[in-house]
Amino acid sequence: MAGISSIGLSGLPLTQLLQDLQKNENQALAVIKSRQTAAESKVSSYGKLKDALATFQKAAEAVGKTDAFGSIAAKAGSDAFSVSTTNKAIAGQYSIQVNSLAAAQTLVYGGQGSRTDAIGTDGQITFTVNGEEKTLDLAGKDTSLDGLVKAINSNPDLGVNATIVNNGTNGSQYQLLLTNRDTGTEAAVSKIQVDGNTDLQNFLGYNSAAGGNPAVSAAANASLSINGIAISSQTNTIEDVIDGVTLTLNKTTTEATSLSLTQDPSVAKSAIEDFVKAYNGLLGTIKSQTSYDVDAQKSSPLTGDSIARSIQNRMRDAISSGFGVVGNTNLGEIGININSKTGELTIDSAKLDKALAEDTEGVKSLFSSDTGISKRVVDMADSFIKSDGMLTTTTTSMEKTVADIKKQFEATGERINQRMDTYRAQFTQLDVMVSQMNTLSSYLTQQLSALSAQK
């Protein structure tokens, strides 16, 4: 907006008049700016409501998942194996003895004096694993030990890894090792055949049925017993033997060691606590955005807002009207109550612990069933925050209002600028005219004074 230049040749208070006119015109801008600020504050407050509601919805989804209830804690009697469980696991006691670990086959070849000298030319290597053949074409490629390692390791379909070990013996220090990528007898290489390169066949060829070169560290399956039942596994990861339990074998044992699977209510309790915290957080957000300060006589951005009030009422209804299909369990029965003054949820920890221990299915049903709290909260929250939800569409509309107000502010500012430019031009002309009249008046006064003196 253009500034007000000084106008004062005539002695009239034209600059002050322009400043007063400018101040008066700016009142229209102040009104528009106030509307813009109020609208922007509402958009910001709606955003805070949406975030708090989304957090509560997420907590409701988490507490409604069935794997939050009936969680099993696993405790191994030694470090011979580690344990992980899923929600399919069932509490129980097991006796486990690890007789042997699964091992990968290793082929150890005789030493070579150079790792860079070619072993024959070209050739096609065929690896046979569990009756299946995989080929590696070396036509035009490096056939030295280094070349073999690079070619084999770059092809994961072969099922083996290659490496070179320096045994320190001059003239035959470089030994090639081929190790299965997987453990167990089914992953073992039964035959290696090289066609089109006799030198490489003589060095690399292998047939498990024939024995001889190279030296072999045999593949082995894991062997263990669970409650006296013999188990054999191709790997050291044992799945689907005990429902919902995965064992990872680390070492053998000389005697059986225990595995204890017990109910672990801590997961469900933590999810319920997060749910309560998120609900109370939502109420706190609504209160801060809708409160009215009586002493300062100042309202918040959403004081009296119907959407904020609707969110509060519907979320309260969603949690208070939910019930479990198992025993018609409700929040009060598991130790969660609504504070009559604040509306917030409170937890009786001892009562909740007892409910989780003695009525796991009832608590689970309260949150996860079709009539339960989780589904009610999630669906109700969606009606506000999904793309066509009430809160989302209102926010979008308010954002458009803000954009329109900004345009109105700019247009009004331009009109004021144009009006002030007109005032300034008119005042400048007036200043010049009055100044000229003052000069003429002064001249006439002087002339009349001179005539009077002559008389």
Order of alpha helices (4+ residues) and beta strands (2+ residues): alpha-beta-beta-beta-beta-beta-beta-alpha-beta-beta-beta-alpha-beta-beta-beta-beta-beta-beta-beta-alpha-beta-beta-alpha-beta-beta-alpha-alpha-alpha-alpha
